[in-house]
Amino acid sequence: MTFSTVSIFGVPFSKMSMADTVAYLTEAIESRKPHQVITANPIMVMAALQSPEYMAMMKRAELIVPDGTGVVWAASYVGNPVAERVPGIELIHKLFAVCERRGWKVYLLGAAPDVVREAGLKIAEQFPNLNIVGVRDGYFGPDQDAEVIASIRETAPDLLLVGRSVEGQEPWIDRYKSQLQVPVTIGVGGSFDVISGRLKRAPALFRKLRLEWLHRLLKEPKRYKRMLALPKFAVKVIREKENVQKT
C-alpha cells in the first residue's frame, strides 16, 4: 500500500486519513517487515532542522503521521493539505482493536515502572482479549540495550510501543529497528502517562480548537522552553511559504 506525502521543511508527512493509516499499518504487520512510525509535531520538525542526524533519522522512518495541529495547519497553509490530524494516542487505540481481533501481540516499553504497568492494566481493561506480551519501563541506558532488545525479540511482538525521552525514543528505534524485527514500532511519547491516568488529556474543547499544546503547557509549565519551538515554527512557515515543501 502506497501513500502520498507532503514535505514540511524536508520532513515527509503522510497525507493519509486515520482509517487509511490503520489499514496501512495492518498491512505492515502482515508483511512482517520492520516499520518505524513517527507521530510528529512542529517541535520535532524544528529539531530536525537543527540536527542533520535527526533529519536523516526521520527520513529513514517508513511512516511519519501528522500528530501536531501545527503540522496540519502548515500543510494546509502551503496548499498541500493532509487528510486529517492523526493523533498518536488515538492511532494506537485503533491498532489495539485490530491486534485484539487478529490475535497479534503487543509490547509496551517506556515511562516509569509504575506508570507503564498501570497503562498496561488500563489497556487490558479496555481490550480484554489483547495479548500484551511485555511491559518494561524506559529507564535504561545504552549498556542495557542488548538486554532490552533480547527480551523484546523473545516475545516476538507484532506491535511495539516506545514511550521515552526525545533522545531515547525515535533515534533508539531507528538504531535498533533491524535487530528488533518488530513489524510496527511506534514512538508514543507521553501516551503511557495519559493511558495510566497520571496525565489528563486535553478536554474535547481544547482538542476541537487545536489547543492541546496550551493545555499541556498549563499542566506542565516546565515545558515552556520546549514549547517555544511552536511560534518559531509558525513564523518560519509564514515567512518561507514558498520553500516549506522543498527538501
Protein Blocks (a to p, Z undefined) as FASTA:
>chain_A
ZZddddeehiacdfbdfklmmmmmmmmmmnopacddddddfklmmmmmmmmklmmmmmmp
mbdcdfblklmmmmmmnopacfbdcdfklmmmmmmmmmmmnopacddeedjfklmmmmmm
mmmmmmmmbccfbdcdfbdcfklmmmmmmmmmmnopabdcddddfklmmmmmmmmmmmno
pabacdekjmmmmmnomaccddfklmmnopmmmmmmmmmmmlmmmmmmmmmmmmmmmmmm
mmmmpZZ
